[in-house]
């Protein structure tokens, strides 16, 4: 199985539905609103997720270990990124999270080894310090929310700064 094109009439991808589809490269999801836990976990060849504008919720480990995945273009319906949702997604370089997202859970982008820039949404209400844990190339976080976001500092190996001052929280 290399390509999946779901009809617009399907709006849910259930838990573990495509787990370990190691040859899967591209998925077209025009009507999907909910992506269940571990739905695509360990799909190491998955590169593209297209027509993801209707997605409202991404549950835990949904794209865990999708090493080849490029950051999809989610629309302004997305409101939740679950725990460990994108763990080990090595292909992410820049992520701009839609302004509709209100929660980013624990370790959502953990071990995204090539992630350099993260833009947080204005709508953010729930943030976990470990969301970007172990992202060694992450050097820029833009916080457009009213929430001061605690950030992981690799046990003092990384020093975060805003206006040349050391910080432990990205200010609103």
N, C-alpha and C positions, 0 to 999 in steps of 0.2 A: 504494500500500500504506500504510494508516493504522494498522491494528491487527493484531497477531499474537497468537494464542493457541496455544501449543505444548502438545501432549499430555504428560502426566506420564511417559510411556515414553521420551521423548527426554531425554538427560542431558548432551549436549554441543552447544554452539554453536561451530561451527568458525571458523577464521580468516577474516576479511573477509566473512562470510556476509551481513550486512545493511549493509555499508559504503555510505554515501551514499544511504540510503533517506530522502531529504529530506522526504517527507510522513509518515513513520512517527511516530506520536504515543504509542502505548501497546503494551507487550509483556508478555504473561503467560507466565512461565517456571516452572511448578510443579515440574518434575523436574530442572531444569538444575543440574549440579554444576560444570561447567567452561565459562567464557566465553573463547574464543580471542582471539588478538591481532587488533586492529582490527575485532572482530565487529560493533560498532555505530558505528564511527568516522564522524564527519561526518554523523550523523543529527540535524541541527539542530533538528528539531521534536519529537524524542523527549522526552516529558515524564515518563511513568511506566513503571517497571519493577516489575511486581507478582509476588507469590509467589516471591520470590528467596531464600527461607529455606534452600534446599538448596545454594546456590552455595558451592563450596569454593575456587575459584581464579579470579581475574580477571587476565587476561594483559595484556601491554603494549598501550597505546593502545586498549583495548577500548571505551571511551566517549569517546575524544578528540573534542573539538569538539561534544559533545552539549550545546549552549548552554541548552536548556530543561529538561534533566533535573533532577528533584527527587531528593534522596538516597534511594535505595531502602532498604527495611527488610531488610537481610541478616540471616540467622540465625547461630547459633553454629557453623555448619559452615565459614564463610569463614575461610581461613587465610592467603591471599596476595592482596595488591594490587600488581599489576605496574607496571613503569615507565610513566610518562605515562598511566596508566589513565584518569584523569579530568581530563586537561588541558583547560582552557577550558570547564569546566562552571560557567557563570556563575550558575546558579540556586541553587547550594548556599549556605546561610547558616550552618547548623550541621551538623556531622558527628559522630556518635557511632559509633565503630568497634567492632564486636562483640569481646568478650573472647577469642574464638578466633583472631583474626588474629595471626600471628607475624612477618610481614614486610610492610613498606611500602617499596616501591622508589623509585628516583630519579624526582623530579618527578611523583609520583603525583597530587598535587592542585595542580600548578603552574597559575598564571593562573586560579584559581577566584576571580574578582574580587570577589564578594560574600560570600565565606566569612568569618564573624566568629568562630566558635568551633569548635575541634577537640578531641575527647576521644579520647585514645589508649588502646588496650586494655591490660589487665593482662598479657596473654600476649606482648606485643611483644618480639621478639628481634633483628630487623633493621630499622633505620631509616636513611634517607638524609637528610642535611642539606637537600637541595634539594626534599624532598617537598612543601613548602609554599612554594616560591619564587614570588615575584610574586603574593602574595595580599594586596593593599593594605589590606583591611578586617579582616584577621585580627588580633584583639587578645587572644584568650584561647586558651591551649592547656592542657588538663588531661592530665597524664601519669600514668596509673594503673599503668604498668609499672615494673619494676626497672631499666630502662635509662635512663641519662641521655642525652637526645636533643639532639644538636647542631641548632641552628636557624639559618635564613637570616635575616640582618639588613638586607638591602637595602644592602649596603656602608656600614654605619653610619648609614643614614637612619632605621632603626627601632631603638629601644632596648628590649630585652626586660628585664623585671624580675620578680623573685620576692621577696616580702617586702621590697620597696623597694630591692633590690640588683640591680645590672646583672648580666645573665647572658648566656652564649653557648650554654648547654645547659639544657634544661628538666630539672630534677632528677627523679629517680625519686619 
